[in-house]
Amino acid sequence: MTEDRSSDQAPEQLFEQLLARFLTNPQVSEGRMFGSPGLKVAGKVFAMLVRGELVVKISRERVDQVVASGRGAPFNPGHGKLMKEWVAIPSRSRP
């Protein structure tokens, strides 16, 4: 596994890197979910910037691993029900 340097970057910077990487693929487009900017493939959002956090869709098992490692939190879109295949990655430099 490679060293993870993403924790030192602001979520906005990480999202910009995702835009630069994935928008070169003609199957990927920009879209919105929960009023937030996101990246879509086949019409479905797979990454977005929500309330200052990078939120990505990954397998439920991987979400559990990321949460257990302390590098992310389950994503709560605000209605009290966690989205089990989405993880929020906050900046570690923020309180």
C-alpha positions in Angstrom: 0.0 0.0 0.0 1.3 3.5 -0.8 1.6 6.3 1.7 -1.5 8.3 2.2 -0.8 12.0 1.9 -4.4 13.1 1.4 -5.0 13.7 5.1 -2.9 16.9 4.9 -4.9 18.4 2.1 -8.2 20.3 2.3 -11.2 18.4 1.0 -11.6 21.0 -1.6 -8.1 20.3 -2.9 -8.7 16.6 -3.0 -11.9 17.2 -4.9 -10.1 19.4 -7.4 -7.6 16.6 -7.9 -10.4 14.1 -8.6 -11.9 16.6 -11.1 -8.6 16.9 -12.9 -8.1 13.1 -12.9 -11.5 11.9 -13.9 -12.9 14.6 -16.2 -10.4 13.4 -18.8 -12.6 10.3 -19.1 -15.5 10.9 -21.5 -17.7 8.7 -19.4 -17.3 11.0 -16.4 -19.2 14.3 -16.0 -19.8 16.8 -13.4 -23.2 16.8 -11.6 -24.9 17.6 -8.3 -26.2 15.6 -5.4 -27.7 17.2 -2.2 -27.0 20.5 -3.9 -23.3 19.8 -3.9 -20.8 19.5 -6.7 -20.0 16.0 -7.7 -18.6 13.6 -10.3 -20.8 11.2 -12.1 -20.4 8.1 -14.2 -23.4 6.5 -16.0 -25.6 9.2 -14.5 -24.7 8.3 -10.9 -22.6 10.4 -8.5 -19.5 8.7 -7.1 -17.8 11.6 -5.4 -18.9 15.0 -4.1 -17.9 17.9 -1.9 -20.5 18.3 0.9 -20.2 20.8 3.8 -16.4 21.0 3.5 -15.9 17.2 3.3 -14.9 15.0 0.4 -17.6 12.3 0.2 -17.0 9.2 -1.9 -19.0 6.1 -2.8 -17.2 2.8 -2.0 -18.2 -0.6 -0.9 -19.8 -1.0 2.5 -16.8 -3.1 3.6 -14.3 -0.5 2.6 -16.4 2.2 4.4 -16.2 0.1 7.6 -12.4 -0.2 7.1 -11.9 3.6 6.5 -14.1 4.5 9.5 -12.3 1.9 11.8 -8.9 3.4 10.7 -10.1 6.9 11.8 -9.5 8.3 8.4 -13.2 8.9 7.6 -16.7 8.9 9.0 -20.0 7.4 7.8 -21.8 10.0 5.6 -24.9 11.5 7.1 -26.7 13.6 4.4 -28.6 15.4 7.2 -31.8 13.4 7.6 -30.4 11.2 10.3 -29.9 8.0 8.2 -26.4 7.1 7.4 -25.6 6.2 3.8 -23.8 2.8 4.2 -21.8 2.9 0.9 -20.6 6.5 1.3 -17.7 7.8 3.5 -16.9 11.4 4.4 -13.2 12.3 4.4 -12.6 15.4 6.5 -9.3 17.3 6.5 -7.1 16.3 9.5 -5.8 19.8 9.6 -9.3 21.1 10.5 -10.5 20.8 14.1 
